[in-house]
Amino acid sequence: QVQLVESGGGLVQAGGSLRLSCAASGTIFSAWAMGWYRQAPGKQREIVARITTSGSTSYSDSVKGRFTISRDNAKNTVYLQMNSLKPEDTAVYYCNTAPITNPNSWGRGTQVTVSS
């Protein structure tokens, strides 16, 4: 069974940076495209960044140019470097495969709060 553990969130002022990490276990991590998702209060969960098995990346328009996704297959870990953070980036951030292969595989997420 896949386990995903996100970390690195916190409280930061607008314009600041955070680096999120997601450690995966119980799966052949290198075989999956991975994504970072976020869910703000009262909103649906959305994908903000994706990285393929070969390292190609894509981003939602709302984070393009500010966020960078990367992966370390040797460590079964995917990262999200977030720069120039805005209050509207406030959300719980999750990682998972992209597309989702198991709807029951979500971790607890990590809270990111950006103050103005």
C-alpha positions in Angstrom: 0.0 0.0 0.0 1.3 3.4 -1.0 2.1 5.8 1.8 2.7 9.5 1.2 4.1 11.8 3.9 4.3 15.5 3.2 6.3 18.0 5.2 7.8 21.4 5.1 4.8 23.6 5.4 4.5 26.6 7.7 3.6 30.2 8.1 5.4 32.7 5.9 5.0 36.3 4.9 4.0 37.2 1.4 7.1 37.2 -0.9 8.7 34.5 1.2 9.7 30.9 0.2 9.1 27.4 1.4 10.3 24.0 0.3 7.9 21.1 0.6 8.9 17.4 0.6 6.9 14.3 0.0 8.3 10.9 0.9 6.7 7.9 -0.8 6.9 4.3 0.3 5.2 1.1 -0.7 5.4 1.7 -4.4 7.9 1.8 -7.3 8.2 5.5 -7.0 10.3 6.0 -10.1 7.5 4.4 -12.3 5.0 7.2 -11.6 4.5 10.7 -12.7 4.0 12.7 -9.5 2.1 15.9 -8.7 1.6 18.4 -6.0 -1.9 19.3 -5.2 -3.5 21.9 -2.9 -6.8 22.5 -1.3 -7.8 25.9 0.1 -10.7 26.3 2.5 -14.0 26.0 0.7 -12.4 25.0 -2.6 -11.8 21.8 -4.5 -8.4 20.2 -4.5 -6.4 21.3 -7.6 -3.1 20.2 -9.1 -0.4 22.9 -9.2 2.6 21.0 -10.5 3.5 17.7 -12.1 6.7 15.9 -13.0 6.9 12.9 -15.2 9.2 9.9 -14.8 11.7 11.5 -17.2 11.7 14.8 -15.3 9.4 16.9 -17.6 7.5 19.4 -15.6 4.2 21.4 -15.9 2.5 24.0 -13.7 -0.8 25.6 -13.3 -1.0 29.2 -14.5 -1.4 30.4 -10.9 2.0 29.1 -9.8 4.0 29.2 -13.1 7.3 31.0 -12.7 7.1 30.9 -8.9 7.0 27.1 -8.0 9.4 24.4 -9.1 8.8 20.7 -8.8 11.6 18.2 -8.7 12.1 14.6 -7.7 14.9 12.3 -6.3 14.1 8.7 -7.3 16.9 7.4 -5.1 15.2 8.9 -2.1 11.6 8.2 -3.3 10.9 11.9 -2.7 9.3 14.7 -4.6 9.9 18.4 -3.8 8.1 21.7 -4.4 10.1 24.8 -4.1 7.7 27.7 -3.6 9.0 31.3 -4.1 7.3 34.7 -4.1 4.5 33.3 -2.1 1.1 35.0 -2.1 -1.8 34.9 0.4 -3.8 33.1 -2.2 -1.3 30.2 -2.0 -2.6 29.4 1.5 -3.8 25.8 1.4 -3.1 22.3 2.5 -0.6 20.8 0.1 -0.6 17.2 -0.9 1.5 15.0 -3.2 0.2 12.0 -5.2 0.6 10.3 -8.5 -0.6 12.4 -11.5 -3.0 11.3 -12.6 -4.4 9.8 -9.4 -4.1 6.0 -9.4 -5.5 5.3 -6.0 -8.1 7.6 -4.5 -7.4 6.2 -1.1 -3.7 7.0 -1.1 -3.8 10.6 0.0 -1.5 11.6 2.9 -2.3 14.1 5.6 -0.8 17.0 3.6 1.1 20.0 5.0 -0.4 23.4 5.8 1.0 26.4 4.0 -0.2 29.8 5.3 0.9 33.0 3.7 0.3 36.2 5.6 -0.1 39.6 3.8 
